[in-house]
Structure formats: structure tokens, C-alpha cells
Amino acid sequence: MTRSQIRKLAVAAAVTAAGLGATAVIAACGTSGRPSGTNATAAAPASTQASAPYSYSYYRSMMKRYFGGGSMMSGGSYGWMMGPAGYRWMTGAHGVPGWMRGERFPAFMMGRGMMGAGTDPGKFMGRLWADAPGPRVTPAQAVQAGNQIPAGARINTAARTITFTTGSVHLAAVASPAGGPDETFRIAGMVNPKITVPAGAQVGIQVINADPDTAHGLVITSGPARSSWMPMMTSRPAFTGSALWFLGNPTAARMPTATLAFTASTPGTYHYLCPVPGHAQKGMTGLFTVNNAS
């Protein structure tokens, strides 16, 4: 799809959404468009359901709340958003979510008149997935996780470094923690520390979204930390399994959480960052180094 076509689609979707009083989520993301033969009512394949952080049944129920009935999303050229193709496009079940690709959300779709989302797509996505199923922790558990010193780690608080020499690495990253700088990660009581692991290490990173009104995620990438508005568009995740695209808003009592699990197979210097457009530029990024095994 050309840039001109993207803009035309964005305008058409925004005009329709304005008439409906809802945000049109499919606009302006450089998606490849509706796949041929997509059935909007088809059940999501098992592989799709297993590879995304949110269930297909929740996705359909959530989308119907905003775009059901006789709206643009229930039929016609946009009906595919209710089916498996739309599910993959929104959640990144088979790669980068469609709404993160290409151009960012147009400002006129993210303004106060559209769900009060502002210009940050994380606010929009956080609200859509606020009630999504999945594991959650209490605020007290989130504080404990963000301050916990990982087993087998050597900590230097002055240099803000965490160094592992073990083959098994487990740590927690709390996004936008209470009492800490906004748009940062708290890991082992530090803000965006440098993390070093040995090559071949099995890494597990528990991500907790503590931000009350914005979606956040965490991805390990080989690209620059702040190269563009959407850093993940220039570099894929560095390792298989090293991407959690986003978690929705927490409730007052529970915060959503999920765990990345991957093998740090290739030595090098990488970055961990929040892939939601604009968040890495605001400070949600740090170094992730894989050392040659001794």
C-alpha cells in the first residue's frame, strides 16, 4: 500500500468513525490491507490463538463493543477486522502489530474527540485492552518485583548495571512504576539499567504494566534505541521470543503481566525498549548486552 493510499484510508476511516463517535483502529498503519477471501466471522486458527498474548474470543467481544452492529467494522470493506486477519493485525500474532507498522496514528484520530486518547497510541490501545484476560499482579507485588534483586546477578547501583554469569536469567521489568520516572522501566530497583548476560543464557523477563492509562510492552532489538518514532520498524526482535508488544491498562487492584522467554544466542549489544510508538524516545529503553561465554 502506497503512502497516498494509506492517507486516503485514514481519512475515510476517520470520517466514518467521527459519525459513529468511536475511534477507527485500522487507519494509517501501513498494513497490507484485507487478505483475499477473509471471512469476518471465521474462528481464529489454533496457531493464531496460541501465539498472541490475548485470546481471540476477547478480541471479538471487545471489537463488537466499539464496532459492532451496523458500523463500518461489522461488514463491507472493513469487516475483516472482526476476523482472524484483524486479530493478527491488532495483536501482532504473527509479527509486529499492524497498528505499529508504517506511519503512526494520525493526530486527528487520536485527539480528545476520539476516546480522549491524545496523540499517544499507547493510551488508545491501553484502554481497548484494559479488561483483557491474562495473569495480573497486585500493586504491592509490582513494587516488590520492580525492586527485587535477581538471583545470580551482580548489581552496581552507581553504574546502574546488572550482570549475570549464570545460564539461567530471570528478572522483572515494571513499566512506568508508581513513584518513579514516567515512561521508564524499573528493574532491580534501578531505572533502565544496563543488563549483561552470557551467550546461550535462557532468559525470562516478567513485564508488568503499572501505568494507569497507557499500554506498554518490551522488546529486545538489535537496532538503535531511538532511531525513529517507531524504532521497531527498522529492526525485528533480536531473538525468537524476545517481544511482548503491549499490555493493556491496569485496574486499581490488578496490573497485567506477561513473561518473555528466549535464548540469548548471539553475542552483541542490543537494546530493550517499549515498542509502542514514541515511548522509547521518551525514555523507555536500556542496553542489553550478550557476552561471549567464558
DAQUI-V575378 format. One record per pair of residues at least 12 apart in sequence whose ideal C-beta (glycine too) atoms are under 7 Angstrom apart, sorted by the first residue. I is the first residue (numbers start at 1). J is the second residue. D is the distance in Angstrom with one decimal. If there is no record, write none. Layout:
# DAQUI-V575378
((I,J,D) (I,J,D))
This chain:
# DAQUI-V575378
((1,30,6.4) (1,32,6.6) (1,33,5.9) (6,28,5.7) (6,30,5.9) (6,102,6.4) (6,103,6.1) (9,27,6.1) (10,27,4.0) (10,28,3.7) (10,106,5.2) (10,109,6.9) (13,26,6.0) (13,27,3.9) (14,27,6.1) (14,106,7.0) (14,108,5.9) (14,109,5.1) (16,72,4.7) (17,114,6.9) (20,71,5.5) (22,66,5.0) (22,67,6.7) (23,109,6.3) (23,114,4.4) (23,115,5.0) (23,117,6.7) (23,124,6.2) (24,109,6.6) (25,90,6.9) (25,99,6.5) (26,78,6.3) (26,81,5.6) (27,106,6.7) (27,109,5.7) (28,103,5.3) (28,105,6.1) (28,106,5.1) (29,98,5.1) (29,99,4.7) (29,101,5.2) (29,102,5.6) (29,103,7.0) (30,101,4.4) (30,102,2.0) (30,103,6.1) (31,89,5.8) (31,98,4.2) (31,101,6.3) (34,77,6.7) (34,80,4.3) (34,85,6.8) (35,80,6.9) (35,85,5.0) (38,80,4.2) (38,83,5.6) (38,85,4.7) (39,83,5.8) (40,79,3.9) (40,80,5.7) (40,82,4.5) (40,83,4.3) (41,83,6.6) (42,83,5.3) (42,84,5.9) (44,56,3.7) (44,84,4.4) (44,87,5.5) (45,84,6.4) (48,84,5.7) (48,87,6.4) (48,88,6.1) (48,93,4.9) (51,93,4.9) (51,94,6.8) (52,91,4.2) (52,93,3.8) (53,91,6.8) (53,134,6.7) (53,244,6.8) (53,258,5.5) (54,91,5.7) (54,129,6.5) (54,132,5.0) (54,134,7.0) (55,133,5.9) (56,87,5.4) (58,132,5.5) (58,133,5.6) (59,87,5.0) (59,90,6.8) (59,91,7.0) (60,82,6.4) (62,128,6.1) (63,81,6.7) (63,82,5.8) (92,245,4.4) (96,232,6.0) (97,245,5.3) (99,121,6.6) (100,230,6.2) (100,232,6.3) (100,275,6.5) (100,277,6.3) (101,233,6.5) (104,121,6.8) (104,229,5.8) (104,230,6.4) (104,277,4.9) (105,121,4.7) (107,119,5.3) (110,124,6.2) (115,127,6.3) (120,214,6.5) (120,278,6.3) (121,276,6.4) (121,277,5.5) (122,214,4.3) (122,215,4.5) (122,216,6.5) (122,276,4.2) (122,279,6.3) (123,213,5.9) (123,214,5.2) (125,215,4.2) (125,246,5.7) (126,213,6.2) (126,214,4.9) (126,215,3.7) (126,248,5.3) (126,249,4.0) (127,249,6.2) (128,248,6.9) (129,215,6.5) (129,248,2.9) (130,248,4.8) (130,249,4.1) (132,248,5.1) (134,256,5.9) (134,258,6.6) (135,257,5.3) (135,258,7.0) (136,254,3.7) (136,255,5.9) (136,256,5.5) (136,257,6.3) (137,208,6.1) (137,254,6.9) (137,255,5.4) (137,257,5.4) (138,253,6.7) (138,254,6.5) (139,178,6.9) (139,255,6.6) (142,174,5.5) (142,177,7.0) (142,208,4.9) (142,210,5.2) (142,255,5.1) (145,172,3.9) (145,174,6.2) (145,206,6.6) (145,208,6.1) (146,172,6.3) (146,174,3.6) (146,177,5.2) (146,186,3.9) (147,189,4.4) (148,172,6.3) (148,188,6.8) (149,188,5.4) (150,162,6.9) (150,170,5.9) (150,171,4.3) (150,188,6.2) (151,170,6.8) (152,164,5.8) (152,166,4.0) (153,188,6.9) (155,188,6.0) (157,190,6.3) (160,190,5.0) (160,193,4.4) (160,194,6.4) (161,193,5.9) (161,194,4.8) (161,196,6.9) (162,187,6.8) (162,188,5.6) (162,193,5.2) (162,195,5.0) (163,196,4.6) (164,196,6.7) (164,197,4.7) (164,198,6.7) (164,201,6.6) (165,198,6.1) (167,198,6.8) (167,200,6.5) (167,201,5.4) (167,202,6.5) (168,201,6.9) (168,202,5.4) (169,197,5.1) (169,201,5.0) (169,202,6.9) (169,203,4.6) (169,204,6.9) (170,204,4.7) (171,187,6.0) (171,188,6.7) (171,205,5.9) (172,187,6.9) (172,206,4.4) (172,208,6.7) (173,185,4.6) (173,187,5.0) (173,205,5.8) (173,207,5.3) (173,218,5.8) (174,186,4.6) (174,208,4.7) (174,210,5.3) (175,207,6.7) (175,208,6.7) (175,209,5.0) (175,210,6.1) (175,211,5.9) (175,216,3.7) (175,274,6.6) (176,210,5.6) (176,211,3.6) (176,214,6.9) (176,216,6.4) (177,210,4.9) (178,210,6.0) (181,283,6.8) (183,279,5.9) (183,282,4.0) (183,283,4.8) (183,284,5.2) (184,283,5.1) (184,284,6.0) (185,284,6.2) (185,286,6.7) (192,285,6.6) (192,286,3.8) (193,286,6.2) (194,286,6.3) (194,287,4.3) (194,289,6.9) (195,286,6.9) (195,288,5.0) (196,289,4.5) (196,291,6.0) (197,264,5.1) (197,290,5.9) (198,291,5.5) (198,293,5.1) (199,264,6.3) (199,267,4.8) (199,290,5.3) (199,291,6.4) (199,292,5.6) (199,293,4.7) (200,263,6.8) (200,264,6.8) (200,265,6.6) (200,293,5.7) (201,264,4.7) (202,263,5.9) (203,262,5.6) (203,264,5.4) (204,259,5.6) (204,260,6.9) (204,261,5.1) (205,218,6.6) (205,259,6.6) (205,260,4.6) (206,257,6.1) (206,259,4.8) (207,244,5.3) (207,247,6.6) (207,257,6.5) (207,258,5.8) (207,260,6.8) (208,255,5.4) (208,257,4.6) (209,247,4.0) (209,250,6.0) (209,255,6.0) (209,256,5.3) (210,250,6.5) (210,255,5.5) (212,249,6.5) (212,250,6.4) (213,249,5.9) (215,246,4.3) (215,247,6.3) (215,248,5.7) (215,249,6.8) (215,276,5.9) (216,246,6.6) (216,247,6.3) (216,274,5.0) (216,276,6.2) (216,279,6.6) (216,284,7.0) (217,244,4.8) (217,245,4.8) (217,246,4.2) (217,247,6.4) (217,274,5.8) (217,275,5.3) (217,276,6.2) (218,244,5.3) (218,260,6.7) (218,272,5.9) (218,274,6.3) (219,232,6.1) (219,237,5.4) (219,242,6.5) (219,243,4.5) (219,244,7.0) (219,273,6.2) (219,275,4.6) (220,237,6.1) (220,238,4.7) (220,239,6.1) (220,242,3.9) (220,270,5.4) (220,272,5.3) (220,288,5.5) (221,235,4.6) (221,237,6.2) (221,238,5.6) (221,270,6.3) (221,271,5.5) (221,273,6.6) (222,235,5.4) (222,238,4.6) (222,268,6.8) (222,270,5.4) (223,235,2.8) (225,271,4.4) (225,273,5.9) (225,280,5.9) (225,285,4.2) (226,280,5.6) (226,281,5.2) (226,285,6.7) (229,277,5.8) (229,278,6.0) (229,281,6.9) (230,277,4.7) (231,273,6.3) (231,280,5.2) (232,275,4.4) (238,270,4.9) (239,262,4.2) (239,263,6.4) (239,264,6.5) (239,265,6.3) (240,262,6.1) (241,260,6.2) (241,261,5.3) (241,262,3.7) (242,260,5.7) (242,262,4.3) (244,258,5.4) (244,260,5.4) (245,275,6.0) (246,276,5.9) (264,290,4.5) (266,290,6.5) (267,290,4.9) (267,291,6.2) (267,292,4.9) (268,290,5.8) (269,287,6.5) (269,289,5.3) (270,288,4.4) (271,285,5.7) (271,286,6.9) (271,287,6.3) (271,288,6.3) (272,285,6.9) (272,286,5.5) (272,288,4.7) (273,285,3.9))
